[in-house]
């Protein structure tokens, strides 16, 4: 086994944060009330076929609470469990989809909370520009800063089927702009088991991210939420969803292709059970992660095992 990962067979985010900040760090899932150009009519009114606000942890938890209240309540809850350091995560929808002045006002909210040590901003690759990234980079003087890009796949045909409203080139442009700020770290969201995609498509996405040396990756399987476009389509023309064992193997093969330094921030998803249609194994997060770790051990493989082959 590769000894790169003293914490296991992949680079765990929790272990990274403990090393970086000297103890556990909990994410604050924050809803700043942003919209999305793929839902408000600028690109389309329906959004991505899989997207529903109830599927976001932050929107489910906080509803219409003021941002300051969202932060303070979650910090108080964390402190009761012995957590003293927190990462502010602007999560639902597109958290760079506003003018610079509005974004600064929103992001500045965290300045009043000394317990916050890191900032993560979830967005779309077609919703950043040089001015917005300059603003985001300003926060690196006080925080570790991540920009999280929803990519899902590098294959344009897949992105079109998902009604993403952007192509893979938009992601490459966004990454190039972000890399002008070396202190800003990039996390990429990928979904496995997408309509029309095979394990080979997913490996190609992983190989591309490996070559790009992205600092972080979030993975989860495709899942279906009530009342989404995907749920409606599923009634008429069902698509096969990954079983737990299929997902475990495909996630493991995905990890093999990545740069060994990439931090794995997520290996499955959160979704309120009352709106989840399928797969029903999704909420069993601990079981899924343990199954993946068992698979890696049984296969005697690890994150980046295939990566040196790609570099030659």
Secondary structure, 3 states (H helix, E strand, C coil): CCCCCCCCCCCEHHHHHHHHHCCCEEEEEECCCCCCCCCCCCCCCCCCCCCCHHHCHHHHHHCCCCHHHHHHHHHHHHHHCCCCEEEEEECCCCCCCCCHHHHHHHHHHHHHCCCEEEEEEEEEHHHCCHHHHHHHHHHHHCCEEEEEEEEECCCHHHHHHCCCCCCHHHHHHHHHHHCCCCCEEEEEEEEECCCCCCHHHHHHHHHHHHHHCCCEEEEEECCEECCCHHHHHHHHCCCCCCCHHHHHHHHHHHHHHCCCCCEEEECCCCCCCCCEEECCCCCCHHHHHHHHHHHHHHCCCCCCCCHHHHHC
